[in-house]
């Protein structure tokens, strides 16, 4: 059975991959996009974000390259790889299955 922390980490990985599917970006911008796309509900700090990015890079699902940001600071830009896109599709399918199962318990049909 999946532990709660594993679920949270898996969800963060899914969200990172989904956001990077839109365009390559650096970590701070990624955290801001997550916050913005979730209507300020989801926020991730550097202590969770950067270890997750490092793990995704180790898995080969994203690549990281140093470049200049909009503010002329040297930052790592993260890009989704072909294998990362496949993983995103797998994780999205798993998320759909999981959310349907949880919803069937938490939000049972009125009858």
Secondary structure, 3 states (H helix, E strand, C coil): CCCHHHHHHHHHHHHHHHHHHHCCEEHHHHHHHHHHHCCCCCCCCHHHHHHHHHHHHHHCCEEEEEEECCCCCEEEEEEECHHHHHHHHHHHHHHHHHHHHHHHHHCCCCC
